Amino acid sequence: MRKFFAFAMLVALVASCAGTKQDNTVKITGTIENAIPQGEVILEKFQIGEVSPVFTAYSDHNGNFEIETTIDGPGFYRINIYGKQFETLILDGEDLKVEATGEVDGPINVTGSDDMQYINELYDYLGGYQEKVQDFNQRYIQARNSGDTQLVEDLTTEGLAMEAEKVKRLKEMAWNYESSLVSLLITDFIPNKTDEFLFLDSLSQKLQKELPSSKDVQFFSTQLENFRPAINVGDIAMDITLPNPDGEMMSLSDLRGKYVLLDFWAAWCGPCRRENPNVVNLYNKYKDDGFTVFSVSLDRGKDKWVEAIEKDGLVWPNHVSDLKYFQSEAAIQYKINAIPFALLLDPEGRVIGKNLRGQFLRDKLESIFGE
C-alpha cells in the first residue's frame, strides 16, 4: 500500500451506500506472487470508525484466490493480503483483478473498473508529488543551514506555489471523475478545507445529483458545514477587542481608514516567526501610505509573547492577546484552527485577501500602493 496515503477522513466518512446497479454481485480474483498455501485474503469494508471483515478466502499453492460477495451499492472496501499488503477498493458492481506480491511494502495492482483506474491515477499523482516535496525539503534545509535568508524566502514562496498547484490539480481530478466515490477520497488530501469550502460545497451538490442514494455522499454533505469559513473575501471583518501587553484594550475597528493585515500568530509557531521578517519589511515600506498590522497572538504566556515581539522587531503598536491559545475569543470567532492565518482588510474593514504570505503578500500590497 502506498505509504503516503492517509485514510483518516475516509474511515470517518464511509458508512454504506444504496446503489442503483441491478447486478449487486462482485467477484474479485487475484494472484499473489509469493504465495502462502491456504494464506488468508480478507475483503474488509470501511464502516464509520472501523474496518470490518466481509469475506475471507484462502490462496492456493500458486497464490490464486477468488472472492465473491454481494454489495448493496457502491462503497469503500480494502483487500488484506496475508496481513502484509493492504489496498483500498471501491466496489460498484464491476469485477476486479488483483496482482500482489504478498510482501510488506511490495507493489499491488487492482484493475477492472473506472473507480480503480481513478484511484491508480490519484496514487500516481501523489507519488510524484511526494518526490517533489522530498527534493524541495532537502533544498530548503540546505538553504536554512547555510544562513541564506534570501534563498529561504524564495523557497518559501516556491513551496506555497507548489502546494497551491497540488490543490488545484486535486480539485480538477475530483470534479472530473463523474459519479465516483473517488472524488470523496480526493478531498482527504485538500489540507485547508475551510479555504476550499466553496469548491467542496459545489462538489457536494454535484455528487448528490450523480449519486443521490449514496450515504457516503450524504454524510460528507452533512459534515461539510464544519468547514464553512467564518469570513470570506468581500465580507466586513468582525471586530476584535482584546488587551495589549500593557493590559489596555485595543480594537480592530479602531484602525478603520487604513489597510490592515489581521495576523494570527504565536511565539511558538515556527512558520509564523519565519514570515515575520517579511511582514516587518512590508510594514516599514508602506506604513506611511496607510498600511498597518493588527497582530493577534495565540500564545499561552505573556513573557514569551512579549519576548517574540521584541526579538522579531514587530514594531507596530497593535498587539493583542487573551493568552488562551486556540481557545482565544478571537480564534473562536474567526474559526482559527491553524496558524499562521492572515486577512488583508481595506480601509472599510472589508476582506480583500486571505492567507497572503511571502511574495504573494508583497505583490498584493504593491498592487495597492505601488513599488
Buried (B, 14 or more C-beta within 10 A) or exposed (E): BBEEBEBEBBBBBBBBBBBBEEEBEBEBBBBBEBBBEEBBBBBBBBBEEEBEEBBEBEBBEEBEBEBEBEBEBBBBBBBBBBEBBBBBBBBBBBBBBBBBBBBEEBEBBBEBBBBBBBBBEBBEBBEEBEEEBEEBEEEBEEBBEEEEEEBBBBBBBBBBEBBEEBBEEBBEBBBEBEBBBBBBBBBBBBEBBBBBBEBBBEBBEBBBEBBEEBBBBBBBBEBBEEBBBEBEEEEEBBEBEBBBBEEEEBBBEEBBEBBBBBBBBBBBBEEBBBBBBBBBEBBEBBBEEEBBBBBBBBBBEBEBBBEBBEEBEBEBEBBBBBBBBEEBEBBEEBBBEEBBBBBBBBEEBBBBBBBBBBBBBBEBBBEBBEE
